[in-house]
Amino acid sequence: MTTHEAAAPRWLYGPAWDLLLGCGGAYLVVFLAIAAFGGGVMRVLPLEVLPILVLFSGVPHYGATLLRVYERPSDRRHYAFFSIWASVLVYAVFVLGVYVETVGAWMLAIYLIWSPWHYSGQNYGIALMLLGRRGVSVPPAAKRWFYASFGLSWLLVVISVQGEAPQADYAPLDVSQGLYDVVRLGLPASLQSQLMWGCFAAYVASVAVFVGLLLRRATLSDLVPAFALIGLQALWFVAPAMSRYAGWFSGLAPFSDGMAHYVFLWIAMGHSIQYIWVSSYYARGARREHRQGNYLLQIWLAGGALWGIPLFLFAPDVLGERGVDGGVALLVTAAVNLQHFVLDGAIWKLRDGPVAQVLLGARARADDETIPPRRWLRPLIAFLGLAYATYVILGALVFQFGVVRALDPPDEDKLRQSAQILTWLGRDSASVRHDLGVISYQNEHYPEAEAEFRRSLQLAPAARTSINLGLALEAQQQWRPALDAYEEALVLEPRNVDGLRNAAKLWVRLGSLGMAEQRIQQALAVVPRQPDMRQLLRRIRQARGAGVGPSQAPSSQMR
């Protein structure tokens, strides 16, 4: 045991705060509430409102990394490779990914794989830190087993989402949205099964060995924080992965497929709160003058500026091409997080002298060589941070109290107003435009419906939207443009039955019976039992033999 370890208090802020914020107690409360009340929690705190909570937890945790790396000249010099060159690379790939779908898809894939490892590494580091503050000497062999347990729990997540039929993604945004098809390995089911069960068995063994080795060296009270973080890791990753793969705890709401995205947002908030908890303690120990309120405000504004810059620059009708649900929000999430992962992996090393001195030692303060930033920098960061907060809060409120309420019962005027506000905020949404188009069509406002579907396609191409555009054009007797819309849908989804059926009927109307027959056969290959298509096919073949056109039938209804 070293001198600084002996002198260090056992807790950072006290047992209650440390167990609640650093060891996952707050997340456990949320988990139990969701398990007990299920959808009731979502009704009180709907998915559309959670970004406001993320704004005050997730956003400052990114800002804490920025201050840690960029605030002091010595840190900027020390981490130059990561703070400059690696960061430039990440954002260069992001810009390329905005315009090249394949690049964006790969960036998202890397983010999805790295994200649970980043969370796992933080849990591992916090556990070692709290053991160190208790004077518990973890031998190298035990440390390797402990590290293996976190690595294996991460592998379980990766394997579960890389199969032929992937489970829910572990990301704070729904990656099924938008333009990008995330790259996956597509592991065969037999191989995936072997890997899942093998990793799970190895995980259980590694935890058991680590606990056995530590119980010989420390009391149970010394090991409480480490045990809490082992449990938190299992609750975040091991249990959900095995539950969704093997069907364990299938009746438990937090592990259900329908709650995966919602629950992971809470996990992300728990991870962020952990990060703020430890980074604010480090800042207090590393600065001669430290005011907690000022620090929290600084990291919140810096994090908001970090998120706001790419979202504002690449919003629709600025430098971007897609709406928030067309892929740009996903790509910004990937870029911001990848930069964060790179920086975080470099700066929080307990073997680093200044970090160990503060986090493991007796709170001796490092040299404070902070140089005040240029006069224009603080106001700019404050403006961007506040602008991003406005972007998030107003966007969430408009979605929840404007869009959601305008859909049930349908209110075209209210939904149009909400869509306009989202556009002013730079949050124009393909899904909102599509829903507005559907309501306009149902109200027989066909030109307005056409305009909304075209805008939705501009923000995020989708087969369903192209088909509905075709129906709106048919309602205006624009046969050729309607056919083009159906054919565009088939480029996006070649086996879309509605697109094939509607295209076939318009090919008949336009006199191209050969193309109509081809589309019908394609539709029947997907769904053989379609009496209307078989009847139309018979009429086409009779007409082609007799040299006349078959009678018309209406296209499929809007969805």
N, C-alpha and C positions, 0 to 999 in steps of 0.2 A: 504493500500500500504506500503510495507516495504522499508527500506532505500536503500538497494541494487537495488530494482526495480526502485526507483526514479532516482538513479544515472546512470542506465544502458542506453546506447544509444538505440535508437529504432530499429536500424538495426545492423546486424553483420558486413557486408562489404559495406553497402550502399543500397539504395532502388533498384537500377538497378540490381546489382549482386544478391541480396537476392531474388528478384522476379524472376529473370532468373534461378538461380541455386537451390534455396531452395524452391520456391513456384511453380515450374513447368513451368515457362515461356519458357524454352528451349524445353521441350517436346511439348508444345502447338504449337510452330513453326513447329516441325517435323510432328505433327498430321495434321496441316493445309496443309502442303506440300503434305503429302500422300493423304489427302482428295481431293486436287486440281489436283494432277498429277498422283495419283495411281501408276500404274506399271512403270511410268517414274522414280520415285524415286528408285525403285528396280533396274532399268537398270543402274542408275548412281552409286548406292551403293548396289550391289547384296548381297543376303543373305550370300554367301560364304565369303564376305569381312568384314561383320559386326563383326566377332570375333576380328579383329584387333582394331576396335573402342572399343569393350568391354575390350580388353586388357588394354587400357589406362583409363578406367572408372571403370569397375566392379572389376578388379583385385586389384587396390589400395584400394578400399573400404573394402575388406576383410583384407588387410594389416593394415588398420587403426584400426580395432578391435584388431588385434594381438598386436600392439604396446600399445594400451590402456590397455590391460589386462596383458601383459607379461613384459612390459618394466620396471616398477617400482616394487621393492620388496613388498611395502605395498599393491599394487594392486594384485600382485600374491598371497599374503597371504589372502587378503580379498575375492578374487574370486576363491580360490583353488578348491572348489567343482565343479565349472563350468569349470575352465581352465584346470583342471587335470582329475577329475573323469568323468564328463559328456563328455568331449572330447574323453577320452579313450573309453568310451562306444560307442560313435558315430562311431569311426573308427574301433572298433572291429566288430560292426554290418556291416560296409562297407566291411571288409575283408570277413566275412561270406557270405555276399550277392554276392560277386564276384563269389563264387562257388556254392551257393544254390539259385536257382532262386526265390523261394518263399520269402526268406528273402529280396532279392533285390527288389522284387515287392512291398513288404510292406514298405520298406524304401522310395521308390519313391512315394508311395501313401501319406505317412506322409509329405514328402517334398512338394508335390503338394498342400496339404491342408494348410500347415503352411505358404508357401511362400506369398500368397496374404495377410495373416494376418500380417506378418512381414512388408510388404510394408505399410499396413493400419496403423499399430502402429506407424511407423515412421512419416507418415503424421500428425497423431493426436498429437504426441509429439512436432513436429516442430510448429504446430499451437498454442499449449499452450505456448511454449517458446516465440514465437513472441508476443502473447497477454501479457505475463508476462513482457516482456521488455517495453511494452507500459503502464504498470501500470494498465492494465485491470484486475480487480478482478473477476474471474469466480466463481460464487457460486456453491456449490456442486451439486445442482439440475441441473443447466445448464451443468455442466461438465459431469454428468451422461447421459444427452440427447446427448451431443456431442460425448461421447464415444460410445453410442448406435448406432449413425449414421455410425460410422466406422465399428463397429461389424456387423451391418446389411448389409452393402455393401460387407463385406467379406463373409457373409452367402450366399448372392446372387450368388457369384462366386462358392462357394462350391456346392450349390444345383444344379447350372446349369451344373456342370460336373459330378454329381453323379447320374444322371438319367439313365434310360434304354438305351437312345440314347444320350450319353454325348456330350456336346458342346466342343469347342476348349479348350485345357488345357492351364492354366496360368503358363507357365514355359519357361525359356530361352533356352530350347532344345526341339526338337520334340520327345515326349514320345511314339509316335507310332513306332519309330525306335527300332531295337534291340530285345534282348532276353526276356525282362521282360514285362509281362502282368500286367499293373498297376491295383491294387485292387480297385474296385469301389463298392458303395453300391447298385447300380442298382435300384434307387427309382422308383416305379410305376409312370406312366405318370400323373395319377390323383392327387396323393400325391405331386409330383413335382410341378404341376401347382398351387396347393393351397399354397405350401410353397413359391414359387417364388413371386406370387402376394401378399401374406401376408407380406413377408419381404420387398417387394418394397413399399407397402403402409406404413409400419412402418418406413422405411428409410425416406421417404418424410416427415412424421410427425415429426420424431426426428430432422431433419434438421430445419424444420419450427419452432419448439418450441425453439431450441437453438438460432436461429437467433433472434426470438422475445424477448427472455430473455436478450440477449447481447445488442440489440439495445437500451435497457433502461439504460444501464450502460456505453456505450462507443459511440464515434462518428464513423461515417462510415469510416473515414480515419484510425482509430485505428483497424478496423475490416478487412481492405483490405487483409492482409496476410492470415487471417483465411478463408475468403471467397475464396481466390485463392486456398487454399489447399482443401477446400470442393469441389470446381470445379474440381481440379486435381483428387481427389479420385473418383468422378463420372465419369470422363473421362477414368480413368484407369480400373475401375471395374464395376460400376453400368451400364453405357451406353453399354459397350460390352456385359455384361451378358444378359441384357434385349433385346438388339438388336438381339443377336443370338437366344434367346429363343422365343421372341414375334415377330421377324421380323421387329423391328423398325430400321429405317435408313439403310435398307437393301442395298440401292444403294450407301452408303458411304463406300469408300474403306477401311479405317482403321477398320471397323467392319465386313468386309467380312471374311468368313471362310478361304479363300485362303491366306489372309494376317495375320492371327492370330499369327502365330509363328514369322513372321517378325516384326509385330508391338510390340509384347511383348518384343522382344530384345531391342527395343527403350525404352519401359517402364522400363526395367531392367537398362538400362544406365541412365535414368532419376533418378531412385531411387539411384543408385550408386553415381551420381554427388551430389545429396542431402546429402548423407552420408559423402562424402569427404568435402563438404562445411561446415558442422557443426563440424565434427571431427577435421578438420584443425584449425578451430577457437578455439575449446577447447584446442588443443595442444598448440596453441600460448598463451592462457591464463594460462595454467597450468605449463609451463616451464619457467625457468629463462632466458635461452638462447634458442631462437627458430628461426631457419631459414626455411622459407617456402619451398624453393627449396629442401633443405636437407630432410625435413620431407616428401615431396611428393615422393622423390626418395626412401626413406626408406620404405614407405608403399607400393610402387609399387613392390619393390624387395621382401618384405615379403609376399605380396599377391601372387606373382608369384611362390615363393618357396612353399607356402601352396598348390597351385594347382598342381605344377609340381611333387611333391613327389609321391602322389598316382598314377598320370597318368604315370610317368616313371616306377615306381615299378610294376604296374599291366598292362603294355603294353603287346601286344601279344609277345610271345616267351620269356618273362621275367617271372613274376609271374602270369600274366594274361592269360586268355584263349580266350578272345573276342576282336574284333577290336573296334575302336572308335565308329562305328555305330552299333556295336553288343551289346552295353549296358554299356561298361566300362565308357564312357564319361558321360552317364546319372547318373551312380552310383557315380562317383566322384563329379558331380554337386550336387547330393543330400547330400553326406557326408559333403562337404565343407560348403554348405549352412546351413545344420542342426547345425553344430558346430557354425557357425556364428549367427544363430538365438538364440541359447542357450546363447552365450556370450553377444550378443547385448541386449537380454532381461534383463540381470543382470546389465549392466554397465551404461546405459543411463537413469537414473531415476532422474527427476527433484527434487524429494524429498531427493536425496542424497546430503549431504552438499557440497563436492568439485564440483560436477557437477553443482549444482544450483549456487554456488558462481561464476563460470566462465560463464555459459550460461545465467543466469538471473542477475548476479551482475555487479559490476563495474570493472570487469576484474582483480580482485585481484588474484595474482598467488598462486597456491598451492605449497607446499614444493616439490622441485625437488630433489628426492633422487635416480635418475637414476644411476645404477651401470653399468659401461661399460661391455659389454658381453665378454666372453672368446675370445682370439685372433683368434681362428679358426672359430668362429661362423659367424662373419660378412662376411668373404670371402665365406663361404659355402652358406649363404643366397643369397649373390650377384650372385654367380655362378648358383644356382638353379633358381633364379628369371630371370636371363638373358637366361638361357637354356629354361625356359618356354616361354619367349617372342619369342625366335627363333622358338620353337615348334609351337606357334600360328601363327606367321607371315608367316613363310615359308609354313606351312600347308595350310593356307588360300590362299596364292598366287599360290601354286601348284594346289589346287582344281580349282581356278578360271581360271588360265591361262594355266594350263596343262590338267587337267581332262576335264573341260567343253569344251575347244576348241578341244580336241582330240575326242570328241563324235560327233561333228557336223562340218564338215563331219568326219566320222569315220577314225581314224588314229591309227592303232594297235601299231606301234612302239612308237609313242609319248605317248600313254596311258600307255604302258608298262614301259616307263621311269618314268612317273609320279607315277605309282604304286610303283616302286622301291624306289623313293625318299621318298614317304610317309612311306614305310617300314623302311628306315634308320632313319626317324624321330620318329619311334614308333607309327605311325598313320595309320598302315595298315588298309584298309577299305574293308569290305565285298561288299559294293555296287560297288566300283571301280573294284574289282576283278571280280565281276559278269559281269559288262559291258565289261571288257576286254575279258572275256570268250565268250560273245556273238559275239564280233567283230572277235575273232579268229575263232569261228565256221563259221561265215559268209564267212570268207576268206579260209575256208576248212582246217584250221590248227587244226585238231581235237585233237591231243595229248596235244597241248598247251591249247586249250579250256578246256579239261578235268582237267588239272592241276589248271587252274584258278578257275573253279567251285569248285573243292575240297578245295582250299584255302579259298574261300568265305564261304563255309559251315563250315569250321573250325572256322572262325571269327564270323559268325552269321548264325545259321541254318535257312533255309527258304525253303518253299515248291517249290517256283518258281525256285530257284537255283538247288534243287535236280532234278526237272524235266528236266532242261536244261543239267545237268550232264548226265542224262539218254540218252538224244538225242545225246550228244557228244560220248557216249559209243556205242550207236547203229550205229553211223556213222563209227565206227571202228569194227563193227560186234561183239561186246562184249555183247551178249544178256543177260546172267545171271547178270553181274554187272549192266547193264542198268535197268533190272527189279528191282534189289535191290534198285537202286536210286529212281525209281518211287514209290516203296513201302515205302521208307523212307519219301518221300514227303507226302504220305497218313497218315503217323504217325503224321506229323505236321499239315496237313489239310485234315481230312478224307473225306471232301466233295469237294475236288478239282477235277473238271471234267477232266482237261487235264491229271492229274495223274491217274485217274481211267481209262480213255480211253487208254492211252499208256500202262498201266499195263495190261489191258485186252488183247491188241494185242500181247504183249510179252508172256503172259500166253498161248495164242493160239500157238505162234511159238514154245514154249517149251513143248507143248503137254498137258497142264493141262487145259482142257476145262471147268471143274467145277469151277476153280478159275476165269477163264476168264468170264464165265457167271455171277458169283457173282459180279465182278467188273463192268460189263456192267449194271446190274440191279441197282447197287448203283449210277452209273452215270446217268441213266435214272430217278432215283428218285429225283435227284437234278435238271436236265434239261430234261424234258420228250421229247421235240422235238429234237431228234438227229437221223436223218435218217440213217447215217452210222452205228451208234451203234445198231439200231434196225435191220438193214440188217445183221450185223455181228452176232447178237444174233440168228437170224433165221438160219443162216448158221451153227452156233455152234450146235444148237439143232438138225438140220438135220444130221450133221456130227456125233454127239454122237449117233444118232439112227442108222446111217449106218456104224459106226466104222471107219470113215476117218477124216482127218483134213481139216478145212476150209481154203480158200485162204487167203493170207496175204494182209494187207493194211499198208501204211506208218503211222508212229506215228505223233502226232500233231507237228506243227512247233514251233520253239523256240520263246520265248517272253522275 
